Amino acid sequence: MADRSFLEWPFFDDHHRRLAEELDAWCAANLTGEHGADVDDACRALVRQLGEAGWLRYCVPAAYGGIHERLDVRSLAIVRETLARHDGLADFVFAMQGLGSGTISLFGNEEQKSFYLPSVAAGREIAAFALSEPDAGSDVAALETTFWPDREGLNVRGTKTFISNGGIADFYVVFAREEGTSGSGGISAVVVPGARIDASERIEVIAPHPLATLRIDTFTSHASLIGERGRGFAQAMATLDFFRTTVGAAALGFARRALDEATARVRDRRLRGAALADNAVVQSMLAEMALDVDAAALLVYRAAWIRDVQDRRNTREAAMAKLFATDSAQQVIDKAVQLFGGLGVTKGCIVERLYREIRALRIYEGASEVQKVVIARHHLAEAAR
């Protein structure tokens, strides 16, 4: 049983505590963490399952089938932490429904929200966030996918890569530069139906999930433009700011599961007639793991609380939460593998699965090195004031 004492912290309201309890019980009854070889089918099934159970309603505002009047980062973080602790692919599915539709939730017009968001909440349609390119990963302002308007609509052409839900998404929020512009000011966000994008070039990674390179050469209506033209860079950064805290929450869920599994292992495993848990070296490892988990939780839920309660951009705090939670979870899981010994690197062992699942979180939605730059810049700006 994972530690739930953090729910007593003042970051939360009673409805957050109920959410954590109810979702944990649902996950225990419905998720196994095991999926077949066809990861696309597994993700489609999970989208339907989470949608039918009502959990995807946390991904959109209440006016469009959601739970809260506006997106609540604390709820999103609790859901991601809980899902990740039980089933990493279920967490991925939930996260991509939120991130993939997030720009629409935050910046879309009424028609766009009404058209897309109810289907996302119900699990009827799968969303994707198409930002990264072969030569524009961390440097978003360097993206080369272009669009040019004509009387009938928008022509969009370019290549995106490492796009989650690539190949199974019903629609993509694509960030593209208006032809003839340079820098971040020429970027806009447009919604493109999945059927109009070539996502046949799939990418296999160590923790399988739908991932693809997108070849885009299509036409879409003027109505597909999200928000103000030329504001795409700011929209992308704001969307990532909003969901970056939840990446830390997913890492926290992985770390909690690793700590639970390692604790059970050393309590049951015997060495020279005594429980492995009685060994001082093992106790030191467990102490470090428990410390990292609690510190990560404090940073994650502080960042979420600042966004929800203080209603302000939490770029610095989200960067801290994402950086520390993902890096420390890697260390926690590595220690768990060590405590399991040879079994820890055996395919099918839970900690082996966690070891593969955590690694990508230190890269996507802003690599650890990028988060350090963000934190330092905010620190120096504050010092200058």
Summary of the structure (lengths in Angstrom):
residues: 385
radius of gyration: 21.0
end to end distance: 46.4
largest distance: 80.7
contacts: 1345
relative contact order: 0.11
helix: 61%
strand: 15%
